[in-house]
């Protein structure tokens, strides 16, 4: 019987020991699970922090540095619009001292053109010339949309025509400031008063009939008349907010694109930030790394700023960008 009691006690001790061992194993597993859980939690937290950092940096890049010292003044973007052969390109050439008109096919502007010019009183403007033919309505629309100020060019001989009316609609649609330039006033059959009355019919009230829109009678053969137009542009510029942060992410619009011996080339208008050689970029389905930047005089430059018209070379193969795309 004593042996039996001893065996019972021994068995009880073994069971108790097994229970303790099991508890230790369970506790060990719990600790191991806790450690793994903690590691996973820390890993997830680190991942989230990294993601937050990336998003934060991207957001900062988009917002730019809000330091007031980074705020600069950009150039006013001025677009010439109007009916075919009413004198847009002639004004563009005269002011920018270019010879674009002689490069045109059939003397009709085929593409949108941009040029940066410093005029009287050291004002610098970015001028854009648009085609007047009815087939180029989308190009005119882009030109108006990206401008701060549009010069509605109307021939003093012909007055308001089909594309003039279309341009008036675009001006109203995009709520763009305008100046009326009545051209060819050196000719004999010019009807300024009739044009002013006709403009009122289309909702354009000028200074000559109690409104606020400036009207300049001009001719490329009369220097003083062009100076008056430049004065009018300078005056309107005073009422446009031109503050820009050059630390913002570079962005803008594609004005034109083509392929030549250097590869794919785009003509861009930079609208914000600073663009540099070796920057990566994308636009629509096109992308690349900037190998060459050229200014409006086709000179190589290292960087470009807001309101600068530029050429960009560095697109990947088979990725010709579309005019009108944002970049």
C-alpha positions in Angstrom: 0.0 0.0 0.0 2.9 2.4 0.9 4.4 1.7 -2.5 1.1 2.5 -4.1 0.9 5.8 -2.2 4.5 6.6 -3.3 3.6 5.8 -6.9 0.5 8.0 -6.7 2.6 10.9 -5.2 5.2 10.4 -7.9 2.6 10.5 -10.6 1.1 13.6 -9.1 4.5 15.3 -9.1 5.1 14.3 -12.8 1.7 15.7 -13.7 2.3 18.9 -11.8 5.7 19.2 -13.5 4.1 18.6 -16.9 1.6 21.3 -16.2 4.3 23.7 -15.2 6.4 22.8 -18.2 3.3 23.4 -20.4 2.7 26.7 -18.8 6.3 27.7 -19.5 6.0 26.6 -23.1 2.7 28.5 -23.5 4.2 31.5 -21.9 7.3 31.2 -24.1 5.0 30.9 -27.1 3.1 34.0 -26.0 6.3 35.9 -25.5 7.5 34.8 -29.0 4.1 35.7 -30.5 4.3 39.1 -28.7 7.8 39.7 -30.0 6.8 38.8 -33.5 3.7 40.9 -33.2 5.8 43.8 -31.9 8.3 43.4 -34.8 5.5 43.3 -37.3 3.9 46.4 -35.7 7.2 48.3 -35.7 7.8 47.2 -39.3 4.3 48.4 -40.4 4.8 51.6 -38.4 8.1 52.2 -40.2 6.5 51.4 -43.5 3.7 53.9 -42.8 6.3 56.5 -41.7 8.2 56.0 -44.9 5.0 56.4 -46.9 4.1 59.5 -45.0 7.6 60.9 -45.6 7.3 60.2 -49.4 3.8 61.7 -49.5 4.9 64.6 -47.4 7.9 65.3 -49.7 5.7 65.0 -52.7 3.2 67.4 -51.2 6.0 69.8 -50.2 7.3 69.6 -53.8 3.9 70.5 -55.2 3.3 73.2 -52.6 6.8 74.5 -52.8 8.7 76.4 -50.2 6.4 79.1 -48.7 9.3 81.3 -47.8 8.5 84.7 -49.1 12.1 85.1 -50.2 11.3 82.6 -53.0 8.4 84.7 -54.4 9.4 86.4 -57.6 7.7 88.2 -60.4 7.1 86.4 -63.7 6.5 87.8 -67.1 3.1 88.6 -68.4 2.0 86.1 -71.2 0.4 88.1 -74.0 -1.4 86.3 -76.9 -2.2 87.8 -80.3 -5.6 86.5 -81.6 -7.9 87.4 -84.4 -9.1 86.7 -88.0 -6.8 85.5 -90.7 -4.5 88.2 -92.3 -5.6 90.9 -89.9 -2.0 91.6 -88.8 -1.3 89.4 -85.8 2.0 88.1 -87.0 3.1 91.5 -88.3 2.6 92.9 -84.8 4.4 89.9 -83.3 7.4 90.4 -85.6 7.6 94.1 -85.1 7.5 93.9 -81.3 9.7 90.9 -81.0 12.0 91.9 -83.8 11.6 88.5 -85.4 10.9 87.6 -89.0 8.3 84.8 -88.5 6.0 86.0 -91.2 8.4 85.2 -94.0 8.7 81.6 -92.6 5.0 80.9 -92.9 3.5 78.6 -95.5 1.4 80.8 -97.8 1.9 83.6 -95.2 -0.6 82.0 -92.8 0.6 81.1 -89.3 0.5 77.3 -89.1 1.6 76.8 -85.5 1.5 78.6 -82.2 4.7 80.5 -81.6 6.1 82.0 -78.4 8.9 84.6 -77.9 10.2 86.5 -74.9 10.9 90.2 -75.6 12.1 93.1 -73.5 10.3 96.2 -74.8 10.2 99.9 -73.8 10.7 100.8 -70.1 12.5 97.4 -69.7 9.3 95.5 -69.4 9.7 91.8 -70.5 6.8 89.9 -71.9 6.2 86.5 -73.3 4.3 87.0 -76.6 2.4 84.2 -78.3 1.2 84.3 -81.9 -1.7 82.1 -83.0 -3.1 81.2 -86.5 -6.2 83.0 -87.7 -7.5 80.4 -90.2 -10.7 78.7 -89.2 -9.0 75.2 -89.3 -6.8 76.2 -86.3 -9.5 76.9 -83.7 -8.0 74.4 -81.2 -4.7 76.2 -81.4 -6.3 79.6 -80.8 -8.2 78.1 -77.9 -4.9 76.9 -76.3 -3.3 80.3 -76.9 -6.1 82.2 -75.2 -6.3 79.7 -72.3 -2.6 80.1 -71.3 -2.5 83.9 -71.6 -2.8 86.6 -69.0 -3.8 89.1 -71.6 -5.0 88.8 -75.2 -4.6 91.3 -78.0 -7.7 91.0 -80.2 -6.4 92.1 -83.6 -9.0 93.5 -86.0 -8.2 94.9 -89.4 -9.4 98.5 -89.8 -10.4 97.7 -93.4 -12.3 94.4 -92.9 -13.7 94.9 -89.4 -15.2 92.0 -87.4 -15.1 88.6 -89.2 -15.9 85.0 -88.4 -12.8 84.2 -86.5 -13.0 87.5 -84.6 -16.4 86.4 -83.2 -14.9 83.1 -82.3 -12.1 84.8 -80.5 -14.5 87.0 -78.5 -16.3 83.8 -77.4 -13.0 82.3 -76.2 -12.1 85.5 -74.3 -15.4 85.3 -72.5 -15.1 81.6 -71.9 -11.7 81.8 -70.2 -12.3 85.3 -68.7 -9.1 86.8 -70.1 -8.2 90.5 -70.1 -8.1 92.0 -73.6 -6.9 95.0 -75.5 -8.4 95.8 -78.9 -5.8 96.5 -81.6 -7.3 98.0 -84.8 -4.6 97.5 -87.4 -3.8 98.8 -90.9 -5.0 102.3 -89.9 -2.5 103.7 -92.4 -4.8 102.6 -95.2 -7.6 104.8 -96.6 -10.7 102.6 -96.1 -10.6 102.3 -92.3 -13.8 102.3 -90.2 -12.9 102.5 -86.6 -16.3 103.8 -85.3 -18.2 101.0 -87.0 -15.8 98.4 -85.5 -16.4 99.9 -82.0 -20.2 99.8 -82.5 -20.0 96.2 -83.8 -17.9 95.2 -80.8 -20.6 96.5 -78.5 -23.1 94.2 -80.3 -20.9 91.2 -79.3 -20.7 92.4 -75.6 -17.3 94.2 -75.8 -17.6 97.6 -74.3 -14.5 99.8 -74.9 -13.3 103.1 -73.5 -14.6 104.8 -76.6 -18.2 104.0 -75.6 -18.1 104.1 -71.8 -16.5 100.7 -71.1 -13.0 99.8 -69.7 -11.4 97.9 -72.6 -8.6 99.8 -74.3 -8.6 100.4 -78.0 -5.4 101.1 -79.8 -5.3 102.1 -83.5 -2.0 100.9 -84.9 0.1 100.3 -87.9 3.5 98.6 -88.2 4.5 101.6 -90.3 3.9 104.0 -87.4 6.3 103.5 -84.5 4.3 105.8 -82.2 1.2 103.6 -82.6 3.1 100.5 -81.6 4.5 102.3 -78.5 0.9 103.1 -77.5 0.0 99.4 -77.8 3.0 98.5 -75.6 2.0 101.2 -73.1 -1.5 99.7 -73.0 -0.1 96.2 -72.4 2.1 97.6 -69.6 -0.9 99.3 -68.0 -3.0 96.2 -68.0 -0.1 94.2 -66.5 -0.2 96.3 -63.4 -3.6 94.7 -62.6 -2.4 91.1 -63.0 -1.0 89.0 -60.1 2.4 88.0 -61.3 3.8 86.5 -58.0 5.3 83.1 -58.5 7.3 80.7 -56.3 10.2 79.3 -58.3 10.6 76.5 -55.7 7.3 74.9 -56.8 7.2 71.8 -58.9 7.9 72.7 -62.5 4.8 72.5 -64.7 3.4 74.0 -67.9 1.8 73.2 -71.2 3.0 71.8 -74.5 2.6 74.4 -77.3 3.9 72.2 -80.2 6.0 69.1 -80.8 7.9 67.6 -83.7 10.7 65.2 -84.6 14.0 66.3 -86.1 17.6 65.0 -86.2 17.9 65.5 -82.4 14.9 63.3 -81.8 11.6 64.3 -80.3 11.3 68.1 -79.5 8.6 69.9 -77.7 7.9 73.6 -77.5 6.7 74.4 -74.0 5.5 77.3 -71.9 6.7 76.9 -68.3 3.9 78.1 -66.0 5.3 77.4 -62.5 8.5 76.4 -60.8 12.0 75.9 -62.2 12.9 73.4 -64.9 16.5 72.2 -65.2 18.7 70.0 -67.4 18.7 66.4 -66.1 15.2 66.8 -64.5 12.8 63.9 -65.1 9.4 64.8 -66.6 6.2 63.4 -68.0 3.3 64.7 -70.1 0.3 62.6 -71.1 1.8 59.3 -72.2 5.2 60.8 -72.9 8.1 61.0 -70.5 11.9 61.4 -70.3 14.9 63.1 -68.8 15.9 66.6 -70.0 19.1 66.4 -72.1 18.8 69.8 -73.7 16.9 73.0 -72.8 16.7 75.8 -75.3 15.4 79.3 -74.9 13.3 81.4 -77.4 16.5 82.3 -79.3 17.4 78.6 -79.6 20.3 79.0 -77.2 21.2 76.2 -74.8 20.3 77.0 -71.2 20.7 75.2 -67.9 17.4 76.2 -66.4 14.1 77.9 -67.2 11.6 79.8 -65.1 7.9 80.6 -65.0 6.5 82.2 -68.2 9.6 81.1 -70.2 9.0 79.6 -73.7 11.4 76.7 -74.1 12.3 73.8 -76.2 12.7 70.4 -74.4 14.8 67.6 -75.8 15.1 64.2 -74.0 11.9 62.3 -74.6 12.0 58.5 -74.7 11.6 56.9 -78.1 8.0 56.6 -79.5 6.6 59.1 -77.0 5.7 62.2 -79.1 3.7 64.6 -76.8 0.5 66.2 -77.9 0.1 69.9 -78.1 -2.1 71.1 -75.3 -0.9 68.5 -72.9 0.2 69.5 -69.4 3.7 68.6 -68.4 
